[in-house]
Amino acid sequence: MANTVTVADLVKNSRLDVYSGQEYLADKEITTSDISRPGLELTGFFNYYPANRVQLLGITEISYAKGMQHDELLKVMEEMCQPQTPAFVISTQLDPPEELLEAAQKSKIPVLGSKLTTSRVLSNMTNYLDDKLAERQSIHGVLVDVYGLGILITGDSGIGKSETALELVQRGHRLIADDRVEVYQQDEQTLMGTAPKILSHLLEIRGIGIIDVMTLFGTGAIRSQAKVVLIINLALYSNDAKYDRLGNGMEEVQIFDVKIPKMTIPVKTGRNLAIIIEAAAMNFRAQSMGYDATETFDNNLNNLIKENSQEDTHKMAEQKEINKYNKSLIDNENESKDKDK
């Protein structure tokens, strides 16, 4: 089922004024984040009219409408007021044409307004609708905010994801979602994660049950959503498995069109997963800022090999000189013996 947003939600979150049609706000649904600027439509061109979009009128459209005859403008407005049209929005605190109010009232379409410029109100509405109408994917895992980074913890059921999240919360980090994380693509490079409404603020701990993190730890222990930047997969330790020990074997997981780096942490008795995840988050941030500990190790290793190589060369040169000197002594001794004979 496709996501929808009501016009009432748009009014609340984009801070729009209601000029008319207050009673229709909750019934009108928006199914696309695209916003229409009906310019050609005012001239009577309706060969392609995206009637299912929010219709935004700015200074240009309102100025043109003021120069039209009443009957002509009313006819155009009636043509624009289709059953699937969610709402009309007037920017820059402009007065809506009476013909628009009349046609919209007949078609039960809200007419809204904003004090913001056309570009600003267009940006606000598009960003809000993009978030709410984006395709969502449900992932089994826990999403936590660690040092401002959205870390998605995955792994088999019962491996300790929720318990690790609980310890991270106790250490001052924040919970976004437990058990089921809804992710959606905000733009070409950004993947956002949030909790389903039914699981918001809740954490399930086996043996205890469901706890309300906000009630127990306060509002500072939760977030409504976060950008997912790293996936940490918890896996039971196995002697046969090969684990990355240098930090240069990070995988990537593609969710929608966004590639997210992924690392696997083996779970074994005695390992403090919360501290390990904290260290992984700090190391990831350091790498994002240009500092790579693996590269530093490689450089140190190369320098050591170079130093050892130079030392070996120096020792070989010294040994060569010693051998040359010894040979000279032997030659002189042999020469003396030959003279004595």
Buried (B, 14 or more C-beta within 10 A) or exposed (E): EEEEBBBBBBBEBBEBEBBBBEEBBEEBBBBBBBBBBBEEBBEEEBEEBBBBBBBBBBEEBBEBBEEBEEEEBBBBBBBBBBEEBBBBBBBBEBEBBEBBBBBBBEBEBBBBBBEBEBEEBBEBBBBBBBBBBBEBEEBEBBBBBBEEBBBBBBBEEEBBBBBBBBBBBEEEBBBBBBBBBBBBBBEEEEBBBBBBEEBBBBBBEEEEEEBEBBEEBEEEBBBEBBBBBBBBBBBEEEEEEEEEEEBEEBEEBEBBEBEBBBBBBBBEEEEEBBEBBBEBBEBBBEBEEEEBEBEEEEEEEEEEEEEEEEEEEEEEEEEEEEEEEEEEEEEEEEEEEEEEE
